[in-house]
Amino acid sequence: MAAVTTELTTAPPKNQGARARSALRFRIGRAVLLVLFALFFAVPLLALIEFSTRSNDLTGPRTLEYWRYIGQDPEIRTALRDSVLLALITSVVALALLLPTMVWVRLRLPKLHRVVEFLCLLPLTIPALVLVVGWAPIYLWIAYFTPAQFDSSPVVLAFAYVILVMPYMYRSLDAGLSSIDVRTLAEAARSLGAGWFTVMARVIMPNMLSAVLNAALLSVALVLGEFTVASLLNYDNLQVVMNNVAQISSGVTVALAAASLMFVFVLLFALSFVGRRRPARVIAEEK
Amino acid sequence: MTETDTPVTAEATRAGVEVRLEGLRRQYGAVTALDGLDLTIKPGEFIALLGPSGCGKTTALRLLAGLEDADGGRVMVGDKDVTRLPTNKRDMGMVFQAYSLFPHMTARQNVAFGLRLRKIGETERNRRAGEMLELVGLSAQADRYAHQMSGGQQQRVALARALAIRPTVLLLDEPLSALDAKVRATLRDEIRRVQLEVGITTLFVTHDQEEALAVADRVGVMNAGRLEQLGPPTEVYSRPATPFVAQFVGLSNRIPATVNGSTADVLGAAVPVIPSSVDSGEGFALVRPEAVDLLPVTDGATGPLVGQVIATSFLGAVSRITVDLGPAGLVLAQMPTSQAGGFGSGSVARVTFRPDPVLVVKG
């Protein structure tokens, strides 16, 4: 016992020194890693901006011509508008399909949970190329039934994109649903007189707002960056037009790429603040 | 919902409605959760359904709430058949075992939620929510969110929320199970006080016999989807109708006995029997520990009722003493701690039975 006591009284200074050193080493290591990763992400982005503001090569004079061109070229503007519209429609339709389905499966058909999960994750395992082979004949019919004034509008791609975003949306919504007691909340609301629509809109949705926004953002990002399906089905969305413009002017393409990347970054940044409005957690004492 | 301006105090005079469950059946695959349950709850009555897990008590409550569909039978509220009515049209207040407050709303908003669905104006809504929170003693916490309240407070808000819609029936699905012992006892009494004040017909489901016996007007003991006994707490406790009830409610000694008319010979002592016992012959008497008395033996006397004390356990105001009666097995006696001092481990004691009627069952 005496030996232990002396060791305890003499040990701390030595220990503290070692601990402080290891903490310092940890902090330095962390800072180095952070800088490395920041560079990894920032350098290409800065290079994009740098390149898109030079007139001919890296030694040429500064110009905003390429950036201005984005706003002027009718083809780019149409593609931009259509892609944003497509992103919106896809997120809304996929959410409207998935959220009620997933809540219903949780409440009433728990045995189907695995099946629904499998179905929703399936698009992830099938290459876009293979999907297009299946969709091509369907899109022939879609094109046939599209009114003339909307002919060749890429907005009809929403059908395909709803399927493409499902895996990401499913994961995000599933995490959100797991974080609340859906069953009890729904039953409590029902017993108070709420119909199913009220349960969804006033009880389930507000409590998984950040998961829903997350899911929506993921699908927006995916739709804005989609090239393969649009290109193979011959629709001009943002990425396809970017690729076309690149044949004429690489500067405009680079400016467009930088712009769309920054747009998604801003969205992500905004999202990180949503769902944090709640006051800090306080544990009250029972009186 | 037209009498919106009726003050809460006037509700105390409003009589509750009668609830009748008639031959309710519910099957989960091969498992029968409810096997033809008949139960009538009188207006304003507080009935506790008690039983082990899987006995069907929660299923009965969920069928009454409309959260599950019956495979057979009827649910009558007043003279209305609500068997096919969806939950949100049944007008029943419910408190759940799991914390069920809406996390994105304050206590007041939670309580007002049901009133909002009934299109009651904001001022009136807030006034009534305030009254309800006062009823459960949480006026000061009205603007707190669920995560800022303790478990007991959350359940009290849930009770206020359930009562705010002035339901016809109050359903309590093990509302105290998630709480710790001290809060549980306080809240239990509070629920009873509020229920008496509002005068609402109430069904309370629990697996805790102490809870059921403490608050209910009548206790229904359930087993395997059937009601074994329904009666006032004292009757269920002291005159169990079936061996299951005798063994599930409270502790019981099983002591060999021979029935002879209206008395039983329990190891030589004559004890009156409950009419539902076996008619005659050998069996086991189910004797409550508090009906067993001990006398100190110092003269070396022997007999079937004399044995050695092998264990004593101190439970606060009372103590339990285990006596080894040899071939008749162990007998548990319960007595005030002040009288238990003379019966330490190893001492010899004589067992006597109080003349309370006992249930004798076949071995």
Contacts between the chains, C-beta under 8 A, distances in Angstrom:
chain1	res1	chain2	res2	distance
A	180	B	103	7.0
A	181	B	98	5.6
A	181	B	99	7.7
A	181	B	100	7.4
A	184	B	96	5.3
A	184	B	98	4.5
A	184	B	99	7.7
A	184	B	100	4.6
A	185	B	100	6.4
A	185	B	102	6.4
A	187	B	65	7.9
A	187	B	67	5.7
A	187	B	87	7.4
A	187	B	94	7.4
A	187	B	96	6.9
A	187	B	100	7.5
A	188	B	94	6.9
A	188	B	96	6.4
A	188	B	100	4.1
A	188	B	102	7.5
A	188	B	158	7.6
A	188	B	161	7.8
A	189	B	102	7.5
A	189	B	113	7.4
A	190	B	67	7.3
A	190	B	86	7.8
A	190	B	87	4.3
A	190	B	88	5.0
A	191	B	65	6.2
A	191	B	67	7.8
A	191	B	87	5.8
A	191	B	88	7.5
A	191	B	90	7.8
A	191	B	92	6.0
A	191	B	93	6.9
A	191	B	94	4.1
A	191	B	162	7.4
A	191	B	171	7.7
A	192	B	88	7.7
A	192	B	93	8.0
A	192	B	113	5.7
A	192	B	114	3.7
A	192	B	117	6.4
A	192	B	161	7.0
A	192	B	162	7.8
A	192	B	165	6.0
A	193	B	88	5.0
A	193	B	89	7.8
A	193	B	91	7.4
A	193	B	114	5.7
A	193	B	117	4.6
A	193	B	118	6.5
A	193	B	165	6.6
A	194	B	88	5.7
A	194	B	117	5.7
A	195	B	88	5.7
A	198	B	117	6.7
A	203	B	102	5.8
A	206	B	102	7.9
A	206	B	104	4.5
A	207	B	102	7.2
A	207	B	103	5.5
A	207	B	104	5.5
A	278	B	145	7.2
A	278	B	147	7.8
A	279	B	145	7.2
A	279	B	148	7.4
A	281	B	147	5.7
A	281	B	148	7.6
A	282	B	147	7.6
A	282	B	148	4.6
A	283	B	148	7.8
A	283	B	150	7.4
A	284	B	141	7.4
A	284	B	144	7.1
A	284	B	148	5.7
A	284	B	149	5.1
A	284	B	150	5.1
A	284	B	153	6.5
A	285	B	150	6.7
A	286	B	150	4.3
A	286	B	151	7.8
A	286	B	152	5.0
A	286	B	153	6.8
A	286	B	183	5.7
